[in-house]
Amino acid sequence: MQRLQKWKYSLKDVEIDPAVSTFTRMYLKEENVRLQERTFFENRSEFALAFSVRFQMPREIPVRRYDYTGPVVFLPEINATEEETLMIVLRDFCDIEILTPEPDWVKQYVAPGQKQIDERISTRQKAILKEKKCLEKDENKRIEARECLKLLYTGETELEPVVWDILDELGGKVERPKRKGKEDGWIYPQVGNKSYPPGVLEIKSTKSNQFGEKGIG
């Protein structure tokens, strides 16, 4: 209450508005709807300044009992920031234990023994950053190393660059196609020092376990 300087309302009691009551009964098909009230602070006339309400709705599963909604908290204006007000609500009204955040003006101060700890943190952060970069490089190398496995499951246009790259790695001389929709490239066979006429590459894929000679045309 030390932050409360003025208020624009005070309530001696809380009752359900008839419109709300009618809507609630229509929605729940239940007439016996009531409120659970909780007062946090009062003025000298015992009128509520800070309070919460919950709707209580009867249910029968299997014994008749009341289920209620979460609390709706009503607070007057106080001389606190939004962040401080939220802390007050969570701690004092919702019974949630939270740590007070460090204000900006305290961050410029260095506590005893903090400098050595900060240095160790900085060293570890640099080591973590370095390891992350190494990990990223290894992950990229792993992706490159597994490119050849695409021969086992890819098809159509995705298969073509895999075939070209593998032929290159095997020492073959491959010329990529210059026109789309025509040949899939050219290969220049060579055995020892002897070169052979170039051949046209036609790269195909299949989902069948077997295929005839017509597929090799």
C-alpha positions as CSV (number, residue, x, y, z in Angstrom):
1,M,0.0,0.0,0.0
2,Q,3.0,2.3,0.3
3,R,2.9,2.9,-3.5
4,L,-0.8,3.8,-3.5
5,Q,-1.2,7.6,-3.6
6,K,-4.7,8.0,-5.0
7,W,-7.6,6.0,-6.3
8,K,-10.6,6.8,-8.4
9,Y,-13.0,4.0,-7.1
10,S,-13.8,2.0,-4.1
11,L,-16.3,-0.9,-3.7
12,K,-18.0,-2.1,-0.6
13,D,-19.2,-5.3,-2.4
14,V,-19.1,-7.0,-5.8
15,E,-22.2,-8.4,-7.5
16,I,-22.7,-10.1,-10.9
17,D,-24.0,-7.7,-13.5
18,P,-27.4,-9.0,-14.8
19,A,-26.2,-8.9,-18.4
20,V,-23.1,-11.0,-17.6
21,S,-25.2,-13.4,-15.4
22,T,-27.8,-13.9,-18.2
23,F,-25.0,-14.5,-20.8
24,T,-23.2,-16.9,-18.5
25,R,-26.4,-18.9,-17.8
26,M,-27.3,-19.1,-21.5
27,Y,-23.8,-20.3,-22.3
28,L,-23.6,-22.8,-19.6
29,K,-27.3,-23.6,-19.4
30,E,-27.0,-23.2,-15.6
31,E,-28.7,-20.6,-13.4
32,N,-26.6,-21.1,-10.2
33,V,-23.6,-19.0,-11.2
34,R,-21.8,-17.0,-8.5
35,L,-18.7,-15.1,-7.7
36,Q,-15.8,-15.8,-5.4
37,E,-14.3,-12.6,-4.0
38,R,-11.0,-11.8,-2.4
39,T,-10.1,-8.4,-1.0
40,F,-6.4,-7.4,-0.8
41,F,-6.6,-3.8,0.5
42,E,-9.3,-1.6,1.9
43,N,-9.7,2.1,2.7
44,R,-10.7,3.4,6.1
45,S,-14.4,2.9,5.2
46,E,-13.7,-0.8,4.5
47,F,-14.3,-0.4,0.8
48,A,-12.2,-2.6,-1.4
49,L,-9.4,-0.9,-3.3
50,A,-7.5,-4.0,-4.6
51,F,-9.5,-7.2,-5.0
52,S,-10.0,-10.2,-7.3
53,V,-13.1,-12.1,-8.5
54,R,-13.6,-15.6,-9.9
55,F,-16.7,-17.0,-11.6
56,Q,-17.9,-20.2,-9.9
57,M,-19.9,-22.6,-12.1
58,P,-21.4,-25.9,-10.8
59,R,-20.7,-29.2,-12.3
60,E,-21.8,-32.8,-11.6
61,I,-19.0,-35.3,-12.2
62,P,-20.2,-37.4,-10.4
63,V,-20.8,-35.3,-7.3
64,R,-22.0,-31.7,-7.6
65,R,-19.2,-29.3,-7.0
66,Y,-18.0,-25.8,-8.2
67,D,-15.3,-25.1,-10.7
68,Y,-14.1,-21.6,-10.9
69,T,-12.2,-19.5,-13.5
70,G,-8.8,-17.9,-12.8
71,P,-8.9,-14.6,-10.8
72,V,-9.5,-11.3,-12.4
73,V,-7.5,-8.8,-10.3
74,F,-8.6,-5.2,-10.0
75,L,-5.9,-2.7,-8.9
76,P,-5.9,1.1,-8.5
77,E,-3.2,3.2,-10.1
78,I,0.1,3.1,-8.2
79,N,3.4,5.0,-8.5
80,A,5.3,2.1,-10.1
81,T,6.4,1.2,-13.6
82,E,4.7,-1.5,-15.7
83,E,7.5,-3.9,-14.9
84,E,7.3,-3.2,-11.1
85,T,3.5,-3.5,-11.2
86,L,3.8,-6.9,-12.8
87,M,6.3,-8.0,-10.1
88,I,3.9,-6.9,-7.4
89,V,1.0,-8.8,-8.9
90,L,2.9,-12.0,-9.4
91,R,4.5,-11.9,-5.9
92,D,1.7,-10.5,-3.7
93,F,-1.5,-11.6,-5.5
94,C,-0.5,-14.7,-7.4
95,D,1.9,-16.1,-4.8
96,I,4.6,-16.6,-7.4
97,E,8.2,-16.2,-6.1
98,I,10.3,-14.3,-8.6
99,L,13.7,-12.7,-8.5
100,T,14.0,-8.9,-8.6
101,P,15.7,-8.0,-11.9
102,E,19.0,-6.1,-11.6
103,P,18.4,-2.4,-12.4
104,D,20.5,-0.7,-15.1
105,W,22.3,1.6,-12.7
106,V,23.8,-1.3,-10.8
107,K,25.3,-2.9,-13.8
108,Q,28.2,-0.3,-13.8
109,Y,29.4,-1.6,-10.4
110,V,31.9,-4.5,-10.2
111,A,31.5,-6.9,-7.2
112,P,34.5,-8.3,-5.3
113,G,35.9,-11.3,-7.2
114,Q,33.7,-10.5,-10.2
115,K,36.6,-9.5,-12.6
116,Q,38.2,-12.9,-12.5
117,I,34.9,-14.6,-13.1
118,D,34.1,-12.3,-16.0
119,E,37.5,-13.2,-17.5
120,R,36.8,-16.9,-17.2
121,I,33.4,-16.4,-18.8
122,S,34.9,-14.5,-21.7
123,T,37.5,-17.2,-22.3
124,R,34.8,-19.9,-22.3
125,Q,32.5,-17.9,-24.6
126,K,35.4,-17.5,-27.1
127,A,36.1,-21.2,-26.9
128,I,32.4,-22.1,-27.4
129,L,32.3,-19.7,-30.4
130,K,35.4,-21.4,-31.9
131,E,33.9,-24.8,-31.4
132,K,30.6,-23.8,-32.9
133,K,32.5,-22.6,-36.0
134,C,34.4,-25.9,-36.2
135,L,31.2,-27.9,-35.7
136,E,29.5,-25.9,-38.5
137,K,32.4,-26.7,-40.8
138,D,32.3,-30.4,-40.0
139,E,28.6,-30.5,-40.5
140,N,29.0,-29.0,-43.9
141,K,31.8,-31.5,-44.8
142,R,29.5,-34.3,-43.7
143,I,26.8,-33.1,-46.0
144,E,29.3,-32.9,-48.9
145,A,30.6,-36.4,-48.0
146,R,27.1,-37.9,-48.2
147,E,26.2,-36.3,-51.5
148,C,27.2,-39.6,-53.3
149,L,24.4,-41.4,-51.4
150,K,21.9,-39.4,-53.4
151,L,22.5,-41.9,-56.2
152,L,20.5,-44.4,-54.2
153,Y,17.3,-42.4,-53.8
154,T,17.1,-39.1,-55.8
155,G,15.7,-38.7,-59.3
156,E,15.1,-36.3,-62.2
157,T,17.0,-33.0,-62.2
158,E,18.4,-33.5,-58.7
159,L,20.2,-36.7,-59.8
160,E,22.2,-35.1,-62.6
161,P,24.6,-32.9,-60.7
162,V,25.3,-35.9,-58.3
163,V,26.3,-38.0,-61.3
164,W,28.5,-35.3,-62.8
165,D,30.3,-34.7,-59.5
166,I,31.0,-38.4,-58.9
167,L,32.3,-38.9,-62.4
168,D,34.7,-36.0,-61.8
169,E,35.9,-37.5,-58.5
170,L,36.5,-40.8,-60.2
171,G,38.8,-39.0,-62.7
172,G,36.5,-38.8,-65.6
173,K,36.2,-35.8,-67.9
174,V,32.6,-34.5,-68.0
175,E,31.1,-31.6,-69.8
176,R,27.9,-30.2,-68.3
177,P,25.1,-29.6,-70.8
178,K,24.8,-26.2,-72.3
179,R,21.1,-26.6,-73.2
180,K,18.3,-27.7,-71.0
181,G,16.0,-30.4,-72.3
182,K,18.6,-31.9,-74.6
183,E,21.5,-34.2,-73.6
184,D,22.5,-34.6,-70.0
185,G,26.1,-33.8,-70.7
186,W,29.1,-35.3,-72.5
187,I,31.8,-37.7,-71.2
188,Y,35.3,-38.0,-72.7
189,P,36.6,-41.6,-72.1
190,Q,40.3,-42.1,-71.7
191,V,42.2,-45.2,-70.8
192,G,45.9,-44.6,-70.1
193,N,47.2,-42.2,-72.8
194,K,44.5,-43.3,-75.3
195,S,41.4,-41.1,-75.7
196,Y,38.1,-42.2,-77.2
197,P,35.3,-40.3,-78.9
198,P,33.0,-38.4,-76.6
199,G,29.8,-40.0,-75.5
200,V,26.4,-38.4,-74.7
201,L,25.3,-38.8,-71.1
202,E,21.6,-39.6,-70.5
203,I,20.9,-39.8,-66.8
204,K,17.7,-41.6,-65.8
205,S,16.2,-42.8,-62.5
206,T,13.7,-45.5,-61.7
207,K,11.7,-46.7,-58.7
208,S,11.4,-50.2,-60.0
209,N,13.6,-53.1,-58.6
210,Q,14.3,-54.2,-62.2
211,F,14.3,-52.6,-65.6
212,G,14.9,-53.9,-69.1
213,E,17.5,-53.1,-71.7
214,K,15.2,-50.5,-73.3
215,G,15.9,-48.3,-70.3
216,I,19.6,-48.2,-71.3
217,G,19.0,-46.9,-74.8
